[in-house]
């Protein structure tokens, strides 16, 4: 056993590289999968939990809105029926009025009245039954039974309740749980009763109509659409008595002693949520209070049940993580084998081909590779030193020094011999070098330039003695030894350069711009000929790519004095500020035409000056510090140098301006939204201020009045003055109903100076004068 363990340790020691590779795969895999699993589980759990809580709150709000709409509409419909019948009897002799106040009834009258009551029930599924008490005749009409004397009516508790002079203290909606006995049947019924009555001067009841709403129908309506088995919705009044509950046995039970009910009843806010114990279960509780109904709508959802999906998802992700860890292990072993097998073979070759000491033979693989590569580096450095001393490298360096004017030795030492002292220097520049350098690595670019140099040398050598050299950037230089340096020599050079361009395009599938400088009569002057040729190549900006440019083709004749087109710059900046892209394109094209006749340096100066002004204007228009446009603007000078033609620069500049305009529009949209929200908040807080106008509001948010009016109308769909007036009229309606203040005082409280104007405007808004509105509302109540 000890021998086996020792052999295993010796194996691991010698296979140190293998162990490191395996451990690196495993550790990296576990790290990334662990981080991924944690982030996914945490983020998904957070988002799902948030969505579930929001959906629970939405369900309670939906229940509240449903109940409020049903009860309000039912109450208003019956109120309108009751009031209309009460007020219009002298004109129409309505059945309900006759039922409440008539003294004698024929069977036909009774049938019509019952049909009327059943018709009202049929029109509203929430209504369970309707009673009409006629104290003049001492009878009750009911949608359930035939007409009967009040003393014999089956709903005894309601009859007793109507004798209570403090009846209205029970509220508009009165929950009841009743047991009814009828001939041949008896049943339990959970009801919500609404009592419409008129009283005599002595306070005794006169004509009364009772509408009984079915609590179960109400519960079904408020629970409709909520299929979550872990959530239930209940309704309680302000004393903690259950109005509606999925469990009908709990209706009319007082649950105010329960902890979460007590917290809700004593909470001053109208909406909220909490996590509390309900029936020994941790639950999410959301609630909405209705001041109009005097009820509270409560949603109770089991916490663990709600988060069941989240828990299941967590388990699923953990299982997937375990599977991925297993896959990482298997993949790690597979790739370890792929990587280690050739390395192991290499190590075996090193062990068998190297003369090793006993100490080296005991080395682990990693140390052996390290020592072997150190030896190889030493040998490569020695080899590179020898290569640098070779004739070709020395020759290339001599030619570069010749172009720079720093030659300090004779060309014969490196094998360069010219026939005479007349020279013309040519340059071949790769077109689109920016994209070219991104597409290929340094080695590939060197091979392309080597091929260009060979093609140029072979073509030129058919006529002239020449030497070629890589300038180290985007060009290849050709030093041509010409017989006389005459104009005829220049023409022959042009013809040969055209042939060079054709061969490069055909064989290398790229284009080059060719240029040549003036003839010179000494090796020392080659530097001037090179500079002239390279400067001439800059006019590729005007002549385009794959062009042939002579030093004679300077587009500036020297007579044109440089003058920066400031007026066109202003037009461009105005177009940029106005966001008029078509106008901007025209002005930029005109600017380019204006600088077309200048020298290369003057054109670049003008373009740089335009770019600087664009940067300043863009900063005034937008917050470019937070956008990619900022980087594009501030790296503009580098872009100018990278483009080959003036057309490319023009297209790039217009595109940059369009990005600035688009950024300004995106930021302006956000600012407009914030300004409208601020205006709405100010109006809601200060609409009673007499001095609150569109002008003052625009000043507070820092906008012009017309602009503030426009963005407010677009966002709200209503003018500023109309919205302010609406808030004031809503407040006036509230004060008319809830207070006894005279209309002229209410006029002052809500921000109107002129009482007459208030009366006219209120009637136009509500369709009634303030006093008329108050009377109608008081009568309804």
Secondary structure, 3 states (H helix, E strand, C coil): CHHHHHHHHHHHHHCHHHHHHHHHHHHHHHHHHHHHHHHHHHHHHHHHHHHHHHHHHHHHHHHHHHHHHHHHHHHHHHHHHHHHHHHCHHHHCCHHHHHHHCCCCCHHHHHHHHHHHHHHHHCCCCEEEEEEEECCCCEEEECCCCCEEHHHCCCHHHHHHHCCCCHHHHCCCEEEEEEEEECCEEEEEEEEEEEEEEECCCCCEEEEEEEEEEHHHHHHHHHCCCCCCCEEEEEEECCCEEEECCCHHHCCCECCCCHHHHHHHCCCCCEEEEEEEECCEEEEEEEEEECCCCEEEEEEEEHHHHCHHHHHHHHHHHHHHHHHHHHHHHHHHHHHHHHHHHHHHHHHHHHHHCCCCHHHHCCCHHHHHHHHHHHHHHHHHHHHHHHHCCHHHHHHHHHHHHHHCCCCCCHHHHCCCCCCCCEEEEEEEECCHHHHHHHCCHHHHHHHHHHHHHHHHHHHHCCCEEEEEECCCCEEEEEEECCCCCHHHHHHHHHHHHHHHHHHHHHCCCCEEEEECCCECCHHHHHHHHHHHHHHHCCHHHHCCCCEEECCCCCCCCCCCCCCCHHHHHHHHHHHHHCCHHHHHHHHHHHHHHHCCCCHHHHHHHHHHHHHHHHHHHHHHCCHHHCHHHHHHHCHHHHHHHCCCHHHHHHHHHHHHHHHHHHHHHHHHHHHHHHHHHHHHHHHHHCCCCCCCHHHHHHHCCCCHHHHHHHHHHHHCCCHHHHHHHHHHHHHHHHHHHCCCCHHHHHHHCCCCCHHHHHHHHHHHHCCCHHHHHHHHHHHC
